[in-house]
Amino acid sequence: MENRRLVVAREDEQDDRMKTFIFKGEGHTLGNALRTLILKNPDVIFCGYTIPHPSENKLHLRIETKEMSAVDALREGLEQLQSLSDHVLETFETAVSDYKSKQMEV
C-alpha cells in the first residue's frame, strides 16, 4: 500500500460508481462520521465501512452510487466533514472565550 494514507482497492474495477477506499491509520471515528455524511447524498445507494482486523490500523470504506462517481461522493463527504469540524471548532472556541471572559468579570 506504499506510504499513501488513502488507496482504492482494486483500482482496475471498471465501474466508477462502485469503489472501496482503504484509509491507512484510521478507525471507527472517521469511518462512522464519513458513512453518516455520505449516506445523506441522495445519489448514494450504499455506504459502509469495516475495520478488517483490530490489529490492522486501516479502514475500508465502500461507496456505491446511482450516477455520480464514488470518488466524487467521497470527496463531497470529506468536504462536508471538514466544514462540520470547522464549525464545531469555532463554536467551541467561542464558548471557551465567552466562559473565560465571564470568569474574569466575577
C-alpha positions in Angstrom: 0.0 0.0 0.0 3.1 2.2 -0.2 3.1 5.3 2.1 -0.2 6.8 0.9 -2.9 7.2 3.5 -5.7 6.6 1.0 -5.8 4.0 -1.7 -8.5 2.5 -3.9 -8.9 -1.3 -3.6 -9.0 -3.0 -7.0 -8.4 0.3 -8.9 -8.9 -1.7 -12.1 -12.6 -2.1 -11.3 -14.4 -0.8 -14.3 -17.5 0.8 -12.7 -16.6 4.2 -11.2 -19.8 4.2 -9.2 -18.6 1.3 -7.0 -15.4 1.6 -5.1 -13.7 0.5 -1.9 -11.3 3.0 -0.4 -8.7 2.0 2.2 -7.7 4.6 4.7 -4.4 3.8 6.4 -4.1 4.8 10.1 -7.9 5.5 10.6 -10.6 3.8 12.5 -14.2 4.0 13.6 -14.2 7.7 14.3 -13.6 8.7 10.7 -15.5 5.7 9.3 -18.7 6.4 11.1 -18.6 10.1 10.5 -17.9 9.7 6.8 -20.5 7.0 6.4 -23.2 9.1 8.0 -22.5 12.2 5.9 -22.1 10.3 2.6 -25.4 8.4 3.1 -27.2 11.8 3.2 -26.3 12.2 -0.5 -29.5 11.1 -2.5 -27.3 9.7 -5.2 -25.6 7.2 -2.8 -27.1 3.7 -2.8 -24.7 2.2 -0.3 -22.0 3.3 2.0 -20.5 1.2 4.7 -17.2 0.7 6.4 -15.2 -2.1 8.1 -12.1 -2.4 10.2 -10.7 -5.7 8.7 -8.9 -6.7 11.9 -8.3 -5.0 15.2 -4.5 -5.4 14.8 -4.6 -3.7 11.4 -4.7 0.0 11.5 -6.8 0.6 8.5 -10.4 1.3 7.5 -12.2 0.0 4.4 -15.0 2.3 3.1 -17.3 1.1 0.4 -19.4 3.5 -1.7 -21.9 2.7 -4.4 -23.8 5.4 -6.3 -26.6 5.7 -8.9 -25.0 8.3 -11.2 -22.0 10.2 -9.7 -18.6 8.5 -9.3 -17.8 7.0 -5.9 -14.7 9.3 -5.8 -16.9 12.4 -6.1 -19.2 11.1 -3.3 -16.2 10.5 -1.1 -14.8 14.0 -1.9 -18.2 15.6 -1.0 -18.3 13.6 2.2 -14.8 14.7 3.2 -15.6 18.3 2.4 -18.7 18.2 4.4 -16.8 16.6 7.3 -14.2 19.3 7.1 -16.8 22.0 7.2 -18.7 20.4 10.1 -15.4 20.1 12.0 -14.5 23.7 11.4 -17.9 24.8 12.6 -17.7 22.7 15.8 -14.2 24.1 16.5 -15.3 27.7 16.0 -18.3 27.1 18.3 -16.2 25.5 20.9 -13.5 28.2 20.8 -16.2 30.9 21.1 -17.8 29.2 24.1 -14.5 28.9 25.8 -13.7 32.5 25.2 -17.1 33.6 26.5 -16.7 31.5 29.6 -13.2 32.9 30.3 -14.3 36.5 29.9 -17.3 35.9 32.3 -14.9 34.3 34.8 -12.7 37.4 34.7 -15.7 39.6 35.5 -16.6 37.6 38.6 
